[in-house]
Amino acid sequence: MDGLLIDSEILWHKAELEIFPSLGVQFDDGAGRQTKGMYVEEVVAFWFAKYPWSGPSTSDVTQMLLNRVGELVESEGVLLPGAIRAIELASEYGPVAIASSTPTALIHRCLDNFSLRDKFVSINSAQDEEYGKPHPGVFISGAKSLGVSPKECLVFEDSAAGVLAAKAGSMSVIAVPTKEDRELPAFKLADAVLSSLEELSPDWLSAKFA
C-alpha cells in the first residue's frame, strides 16, 4: 500500500523527520531508506537501539508516528499513477488483498480516505505476524485469506524487503521501486520491474495467469 498505491513514503519520512530528531536521533533525508518496508514497531526499535532516548516509550513513539502519518495522508496524500488501473486489472484474474507492514487501523484510515477499502477481499497487516518483511508471513496470511496457494499469487511491491518476502513465500512479484532503490540487488529477483504501475501490461498478466 505505502509507496505503491499511495504516495505515502514521503509522508512517513516527513513524520519521521518531525519526530525522531526531537528525540535525539540523527535522522536526515536519507536515513529512512534503511528501514523501508519494515513494520513501524521495528523502525522505532531500530532507531532506539542506535540512539536510545529518554522520555516517551517506544510504544508512545510508534503511536505518535501512526497518528501523524494518518493526518498527513488525509491532508496531503495522493494516489500514485496507475494505482486504480492496477487494482482493476489484477481483479480480472483473481481476488485481490492488501498485505502491508502498516498496522490495520492505519491501513483502514488510508484506504477509506481514497474510498478503496471495498476494492480488496481481505486486508492483512504485519501487525498480526510474529515477524515483518522480509519474512513472508503477511503474504502467506494474505494467500490463506484468499483461499489460494502462495505459488498462485502475484505480489506488487515497491520495497526490497517486500520483494524478498514475496520470493521467500514462493510468490511471483512485480516490483515498482523508486529510482533511488532500483539498483538494489533484491529487485533482480522480481519477475518484472516497472517504473510505474502505469506500465502494468494486461498481456503480461494474461500470459502469467493463462
C-alpha positions as CSV (number, residue, x, y, z in Angstrom):
1,M,0.0,0.0,0.0
2,D,2.5,2.6,1.2
3,G,4.7,3.8,-1.7
4,L,2.9,1.5,-4.2
5,L,-0.8,2.6,-4.3
6,I,-0.5,5.7,-2.2
7,D,2.3,8.2,-2.4
8,S,2.8,8.0,1.3
9,E,6.5,7.1,1.7
10,I,7.3,10.8,1.6
11,L,4.7,11.3,4.3
12,W,6.2,8.6,6.5
13,H,9.5,10.3,6.0
14,K,8.1,13.7,6.8
15,A,6.6,12.3,10.1
16,E,9.9,10.7,11.0
17,L,11.8,13.9,10.3
18,E,9.4,15.7,12.7
19,I,9.5,13.1,15.5
20,F,12.9,11.3,15.6
21,P,15.2,14.4,15.7
22,S,13.2,15.7,18.6
23,L,14.2,12.6,20.5
24,G,17.9,13.0,19.7
25,V,18.0,10.6,16.7
26,Q,20.5,11.7,14.0
27,F,17.9,11.4,11.3
28,D,18.4,13.0,7.9
29,D,16.9,13.0,4.4
30,G,18.5,9.6,3.5
31,A,18.0,7.9,6.8
32,G,14.6,6.4,6.2
33,R,15.8,4.2,3.3
34,Q,17.5,2.0,5.9
35,T,14.1,0.9,7.3
36,K,11.9,0.9,4.2
37,G,9.4,-1.9,4.2
38,M,9.8,-2.6,7.9
39,Y,6.9,-2.8,10.3
40,V,6.6,0.5,12.2
41,E,7.5,-1.0,15.6
42,E,10.6,-2.4,14.1
43,V,11.5,1.0,12.7
44,V,11.2,2.6,16.1
45,A,13.2,-0.2,17.7
46,F,15.9,0.2,15.1
47,W,16.4,3.9,15.9
48,F,16.1,3.4,19.6
49,A,18.9,0.8,19.5
50,K,21.1,3.4,17.7
51,Y,20.1,6.4,19.7
52,P,18.4,5.5,23.0
53,W,16.2,8.3,24.2
54,S,14.6,9.1,27.5
55,G,11.0,10.3,27.8
56,P,8.4,8.7,25.6
57,S,8.4,4.9,25.4
58,T,8.9,3.1,22.0
59,S,5.2,2.3,22.1
60,D,4.4,6.0,22.5
61,V,6.7,7.0,19.7
62,T,5.1,4.3,17.5
63,Q,1.7,5.8,18.1
64,M,2.9,9.3,17.5
65,L,4.2,8.2,14.1
66,L,1.0,6.4,13.2
67,N,-1.2,9.4,14.2
68,R,0.9,11.8,12.3
69,V,1.1,9.7,9.1
70,G,-2.7,9.3,9.2
71,E,-3.1,13.1,9.5
72,L,-0.7,13.7,6.6
73,V,-2.4,11.1,4.3
74,E,-5.7,12.8,4.9
75,S,-4.3,16.3,4.3
76,E,-1.6,15.7,1.6
77,G,-1.9,12.1,0.4
78,V,-2.4,11.3,-3.3
79,L,-2.7,8.0,-5.2
80,L,0.3,7.0,-7.3
81,P,-0.1,6.9,-11.1
82,G,-1.8,3.7,-12.3
83,A,-2.9,2.6,-8.9
84,I,-6.7,2.3,-9.6
85,R,-6.0,0.7,-13.1
86,A,-3.6,-1.9,-11.5
87,I,-6.2,-2.9,-8.9
88,E,-8.8,-3.3,-11.6
89,L,-6.6,-5.2,-14.0
90,A,-5.4,-7.6,-11.2
91,S,-9.0,-8.1,-10.1
92,E,-9.8,-9.6,-13.5
93,Y,-7.5,-12.5,-12.7
94,G,-8.5,-13.3,-9.2
95,P,-9.3,-11.9,-5.7
96,V,-7.0,-9.0,-4.5
97,A,-5.8,-8.5,-1.0
98,I,-3.7,-5.9,0.9
99,A,-0.6,-7.3,2.6
100,S,1.2,-4.4,4.3
101,S,3.7,-3.6,7.0
102,T,1.3,-0.8,8.1
103,P,-0.9,-1.5,11.2
104,T,-4.5,-2.4,10.4
105,A,-6.1,0.7,11.8
106,L,-3.9,3.0,9.6
107,I,-4.5,0.7,6.6
108,H,-8.2,1.3,7.0
109,R,-7.7,5.0,7.5
110,C,-5.7,5.3,4.3
111,L,-8.0,3.2,2.2
112,D,-11.1,4.9,3.5
113,N,-9.6,8.3,2.6
114,F,-9.4,7.2,-1.0
115,S,-12.6,5.1,-0.9
116,L,-10.6,2.0,-1.8
117,R,-11.4,-0.4,1.1
118,D,-14.2,-2.3,-0.9
119,K,-11.6,-3.0,-3.7
120,F,-10.0,-5.7,-1.6
121,V,-11.3,-9.1,-0.5
122,S,-9.1,-9.0,2.6
123,I,-6.7,-6.7,4.5
124,N,-3.6,-8.2,6.1
125,S,-1.1,-6.4,8.4
126,A,2.3,-7.5,9.6
127,Q,1.0,-6.2,12.9
128,D,-0.6,-9.7,13.2
129,E,2.6,-11.6,12.3
130,E,5.4,-12.7,14.5
131,Y,7.9,-11.3,12.0
132,G,7.6,-8.4,9.5
133,K,9.1,-8.3,6.0
134,P,11.4,-9.7,4.6
135,H,9.7,-12.6,6.4
136,P,6.9,-13.8,4.2
137,G,4.4,-14.1,7.0
138,V,2.0,-11.3,5.9
139,F,2.0,-12.6,2.3
140,I,1.3,-16.2,3.4
141,S,-1.6,-14.9,5.5
142,G,-2.9,-12.9,2.6
143,A,-2.9,-16.0,0.4
144,K,-4.7,-18.0,3.1
145,S,-7.3,-15.3,3.4
146,L,-8.0,-15.6,-0.4
147,G,-8.1,-19.4,-0.3
148,V,-5.3,-19.8,-2.8
149,S,-1.8,-21.3,-2.9
150,P,1.1,-18.9,-2.4
151,K,2.5,-20.2,-5.7
152,E,-0.6,-18.9,-7.5
153,C,-0.2,-15.4,-6.1
154,L,1.3,-12.3,-7.7
155,V,2.7,-9.6,-5.3
156,F,3.1,-6.0,-6.1
157,E,5.9,-4.4,-4.1
158,D,7.9,-1.2,-4.0
159,S,10.4,-2.2,-1.3
160,A,13.4,-4.5,-1.4
161,A,12.3,-6.2,1.8
162,G,8.9,-6.8,0.3
163,V,10.4,-8.4,-2.8
164,L,12.5,-10.7,-0.6
165,A,9.4,-11.6,1.4
166,A,7.3,-12.4,-1.7
167,K,10.1,-14.7,-3.1
168,A,10.6,-16.3,0.3
169,G,6.9,-17.2,0.2
170,S,7.2,-18.8,-3.3
171,M,5.2,-16.0,-5.0
172,S,5.6,-14.1,-8.2
173,V,6.4,-10.4,-7.8
174,I,6.1,-7.2,-9.8
175,A,8.4,-4.6,-8.3
176,V,7.9,-0.8,-8.7
177,P,11.0,0.6,-7.0
178,T,11.9,4.3,-6.7
179,K,14.7,5.5,-8.9
180,E,17.0,5.6,-5.8
181,D,16.3,2.0,-4.9
182,R,16.1,0.4,-8.4
183,E,19.7,-0.9,-8.4
184,L,19.3,-2.8,-5.1
185,P,20.1,-6.5,-5.6
186,A,16.7,-7.7,-4.3
187,F,14.9,-6.2,-7.3
188,K,16.8,-8.6,-9.6
189,L,14.7,-11.4,-8.1
190,A,11.4,-9.8,-9.3
191,D,9.6,-11.3,-12.2
192,A,9.1,-7.8,-13.6
193,V,10.4,-4.4,-12.7
194,L,8.3,-1.3,-13.6
195,S,8.9,2.4,-13.3
196,S,5.3,3.0,-12.5
197,L,2.1,1.0,-12.2
198,E,1.0,2.7,-15.4
199,E,3.4,0.3,-17.1
200,L,1.4,-2.8,-15.9
201,S,0.7,-4.8,-19.0
202,P,-2.6,-6.7,-19.5
203,D,-0.8,-9.0,-21.9
204,W,1.8,-9.9,-19.2
205,L,-1.0,-10.7,-16.7
206,S,-2.8,-12.7,-19.3
207,A,0.3,-14.8,-20.1
208,K,1.1,-15.2,-16.4
209,F,-2.4,-16.5,-15.5
210,A,-3.4,-18.2,-18.7
